[in-house]
Amino acid sequence: MSVIEFKKLSSKLLKVSKIETLSGCGTKRTQQTKGWY
């Protein structure tokens, strides 16, 4: 895995975690992360 791919992946996960924090559905984290790929 290249550095650019890793940065894209980490930024995507960061956005998902921010959305989860705002919506307050952190319990569905595993289900949501699977759906994003």
C-alpha positions in Angstrom: 0.0 0.0 0.0 1.4 3.4 -1.0 1.5 6.4 1.3 -1.1 8.2 -0.9 -3.6 5.4 -0.6 -3.1 5.2 3.1 -3.7 9.0 3.5 -6.9 8.7 1.4 -8.1 5.7 3.5 -7.3 7.5 6.8 -9.0 10.7 5.7 -12.1 8.7 4.7 -12.2 6.9 8.0 -11.8 10.3 9.8 -14.8 11.7 7.9 -16.9 8.7 8.8 -16.0 9.0 12.5 -16.8 12.7 12.4 -20.2 12.0 10.9 -20.9 9.3 13.5 -20.0 11.7 16.3 -22.4 14.3 15.0 -25.2 11.9 14.4 -24.5 10.0 17.6 -24.5 6.5 16.1 -21.0 5.3 17.1 -22.4 1.8 17.9 -22.9 1.2 14.2 -19.3 2.0 13.4 -18.4 -1.5 12.1 -21.5 -1.7 10.0 -21.0 1.7 8.5 -17.3 1.2 7.7 -18.1 -2.0 5.8 -20.7 -0.2 3.8 -18.3 2.6 2.7 -16.0 0.2 0.8 
